[in-house]
Amino acid sequence: PLPTPVLAFAIRHLGAVAGVEVTASHNPPRDNGYKVYLGDGSQIVPPADAEIAAEIAAVTTLTTVPRPDTGWETLDDTILDAYLARTDAVLAPGSPRTARTVYTPMHGVGRDTVLAAFSRAGFPAPALVAEQADPDPDFPTVAFPNPEEPGAMDLAFAKARETNPDLVIANDPDADRCAAAVRDGDDWRMLRGDEVGALLAVHLVKRGARGTFAESIVSSSLLGRIAEKAGLPYEETLTGFKWIARVEDLRYGYEEALGYCVDPEGVRDKDGITAALLITELASVLKSEGRTLLDLLDDIAVEYGLHATDQLSVRVQDLSLIADAMRRLRQQPPTRLAGLPITRSEDLTRGTDSLPPTDGLRYTLDGARVIVRPSGTEPKLKCYLEVVVPVASHTDLPAARAKAADLLTTIKQDLSAAAGI
C-alpha cells in the first residue's frame, strides 16, 4: 500500500516502461479500479487508453490470460526512501518549519509517507485524525472519501477544534490530492482548490521559480494573471493531469479538484504529499510574519482582482441524463446568465486554437466564465463557474465577495434551468 505519487516517481526513477496503481482514488469503494502510467511517469492519454480497454474487452476468461512464471521482483523500501529524499527539493533551504497541522489520510495510504516527509522536513508532527488514520478500503466514516464532499472533513475539523493547529491537511485515499483548511472566524473551512492553487503559485513566484505555470481549463483564470505579472510562460490544457504533466518546461501545475504538481522533475503528476509540504511551508512563513493564509488570499484579491469560483455538480444514476443536458445546451444555448450577456459560446468538441477536441461547452461573459462537461471519472455533470470582481483596496473586499457570491448563486440557478438539471 503506497501513495500514487510514489508510483509516478518510481517509474522515472527506475526507468520503467509503465506503472499500474490499483485504487478507488477519491471515489466510493465499489469504484475500485486502476491508474496506468507510461514510461515518462505521466498518466496515459489517447490512444493508449482505448488500446488497453480493447485488450480488457477481449478477455473471455481469466484462465486464458498468460502469466509469467518468472521475472517478478518485489521492491523493498529503497524506492520509498528515494521518493522521500526527493521531497527535499520542494522546500526552500532554511525556510520556517513551525506550522502545526491536523492531518487525515481519509482511510487511505498517505499516512506513513506524509508523517515521514514531515519529520524529514523538520515540521511538527501532524496530529492525526485517529478514526481515519488506518488504511481501510471500505472508507467507513465517509460516503465519498473526497475532501470536497460534504461531511468528509467533519472529523478533521473536530480534531482541529480540539488541538487548535495552524492548518488542516487532508489527502484523498491514494494521496495524490491535497486539501487544506484554515480557521475562519470561530470555525474551520476548506480552502477551494483554486485558492490553494493561487497560494502555491504566489509562494513559488516569490521563491523565484522559473518555468511554465499550467492549469486545466476548468481552473481559475487567476493563475494566468499571476504568471503574466511574474513574466512566466503560462498554458491551459484539457482537464486532467495527464495533459498538465505533458506541458513543456512545466514548473508548476494545478487543477481545481485539489491536484497540485509542485515538483514536476520528481513527479509528473499531482502529488498530495509534496503539496502538503509546500502549503505547510507557506503557512509557516506567514506565521513568522504574524499572518495567515487568509491574509495572503486578501492580498492576492486586491492585487489581481477577486477571482471567485464555484461548481454545480449533478450526480446521476442514469447516464443518459448527462447526454440529454449537453444536447439541450447545444441546441438551445443560453444567451445570458445572471443578467450578464454571453459574449462568446464555444463547443469544445470542435477544439480550439490551443486545445484538442473534448466534450465540453465554454461560455465567456463580461466578468465571468462557465464551463460545462461530463465528468471523466464519475457519473456527474460538472459545471465550473468563475466571476472576477475588481477590488480597489482591502476595505472593498467584503462588498466584492458579497457581489461575487450573489453572481455565482444566480449563474447556478440560470444554468441549471437552461440545462434542465
Salt bridges, closest charged atoms under 4 A:
ASP40 OD2 - ARG246 NH2 3.78
ASP88 OD1 - ARG120 NE 2.79
ASP112 OD1 - ARG111 NE 2.88
ASP134 OD1 - ARG111 NH1 2.55
GLU149 OE2 - LYS380 NZ 3.25
GLU162 OE2 - LYS159 NZ 3.59
ASP166 OD2 - LYS287 NZ 2.94
ASP172 OD2 - ARG177 NH1 3.70
ASP174 OD2 - LYS35 NZ 2.80
ASP176 OD2 - LYS35 NZ 2.65
ASP176 OD1 - ARG177 NH1 3.83
ASP176 OD2 - LYS270 NZ 3.58
ASP184 OD2 - ARG189 NE 3.04
ASP187 OD1 - ARG161 NE 2.96
GLU195 OE1 - ARG189 NH1 3.25
GLU236 OE1 - ARG362 NH1 3.81
ASP263 OD1 - ARG86 NH2 2.73
GLU281 OE1 - HIS203 NE2 2.76
GLU281 OE1 - ARG207 NH1 2.78
GLU289 OE1 - ARG291 NE 3.58
ASP298 OD1 - ARG401 NH2 2.74
ASP299 OD2 - ARG291 NH2 2.84
ASP299 OD1 - HIS394 NE2 2.78
GLU303 OE2 - LYS229 NZ 2.69
ASP310 OD1 - ARG192 NH2 2.95
ASP310 OD2 - LYS412 NZ 3.07
ASP324 OD1 - ARG327 NH2 2.48
GLU346 OE2 - ARG344 NH2 3.45
GLU346 OE1 - ARG362 NE 2.82
ASP347 OD2 - ARG330 NE 2.92
ASP347 OD2 - ARG350 NH1 3.88
ASP359 OD1 - ARG330 NH2 2.89
GLU378 OE2 - HIS26 NE2 3.81
GLU378 OE1 - ARG315 NH2 2.99
GLU378 OE1 - LYS380 NZ 3.70
GLU386 OE1 - ARG369 NH1 3.74
